Amino acid sequence: MEIQENREIFATRVQAGSRTYFVDVKINRQGEPYLTICEVNKLGERIRLMVFEDHAEEFIAAVEQAMEVIREHKTT
């Protein structure tokens, strides 16, 4: 059975003012999942970031660390 390339298995959208973020999990040709994060601005310009499974844990850990710093420096 051949696995369809870039098959989407999860998708969500985050509306953030004039920007929209799409967070998707897809399956590559080898059947391995990977994460894509796509930003679309009000002009329709797209920026896409792909994070593969073997680096996903490190990527998420870095984002969590960044969020801790943001929370510490958040003004009330």
C-alpha positions as CSV (number, residue, x, y, z in Angstrom):
1,M,0.0,0.0,0.0
2,E,1.5,3.3,-1.1
3,I,1.2,6.2,1.3
4,Q,0.0,9.5,-0.2
5,E,2.6,12.2,0.0
6,N,1.8,15.2,2.3
7,R,-1.4,13.6,3.6
8,E,-2.8,15.9,6.3
9,I,-3.7,14.2,9.5
10,F,-4.3,17.3,11.7
11,A,-5.1,20.9,11.0
12,T,-6.0,23.9,13.0
13,R,-6.1,27.7,12.4
14,V,-5.2,30.6,14.7
15,Q,-6.6,34.0,13.8
16,A,-4.3,36.7,15.2
17,G,-5.3,40.2,14.1
18,S,-4.3,40.7,10.5
19,R,-2.4,37.4,10.4
20,T,-3.6,33.8,10.2
21,Y,-1.5,30.9,11.3
22,F,-2.1,27.3,10.2
23,V,-0.7,24.5,12.2
24,D,-0.8,21.1,10.4
25,V,0.6,17.6,10.8
26,K,1.2,15.8,7.5
27,I,2.6,12.4,6.5
28,N,5.6,12.2,4.1
29,R,6.2,9.5,1.5
30,Q,7.9,7.3,4.0
31,G,4.9,7.5,6.3
32,E,6.6,9.8,8.8
33,P,4.7,12.7,10.4
34,Y,6.0,16.3,10.2
35,L,4.7,19.6,11.4
36,T,4.1,22.6,9.2
37,I,3.4,26.1,10.5
38,C,2.3,28.6,7.9
39,E,1.7,32.3,8.4
40,V,-0.5,34.3,6.0
41,N,-0.6,38.0,6.4
42,K,-3.4,40.4,5.2
43,L,-1.6,40.8,1.8
44,G,-1.8,37.0,1.3
45,E,1.9,36.5,1.6
46,R,2.8,33.1,3.0
47,I,5.7,32.0,5.2
48,R,6.0,28.2,5.8
49,L,8.1,26.4,8.3
50,M,8.5,22.6,8.3
51,V,9.6,20.7,11.4
52,F,10.4,17.0,11.0
53,E,9.7,14.4,13.6
54,D,13.4,13.9,14.5
55,H,13.7,17.6,15.6
56,A,10.1,18.3,16.8
57,E,10.8,17.7,20.5
58,E,13.8,20.2,20.4
59,F,11.7,22.7,18.5
60,I,8.8,22.5,20.9
61,A,11.1,22.8,23.9
62,A,12.6,26.0,22.4
63,V,9.2,27.4,21.8
64,E,8.2,26.6,25.4
65,Q,11.4,28.3,26.7
66,A,10.6,31.4,24.6
67,M,7.1,31.5,26.0
68,E,8.5,31.4,29.5
69,V,10.6,34.5,28.7
70,I,7.6,36.2,27.1
71,R,5.5,35.6,30.2
72,E,8.2,36.9,32.5
73,H,8.5,40.1,30.5
74,K,4.8,40.6,29.9
75,T,3.4,43.9,31.0
76,T,0.1,44.0,32.8
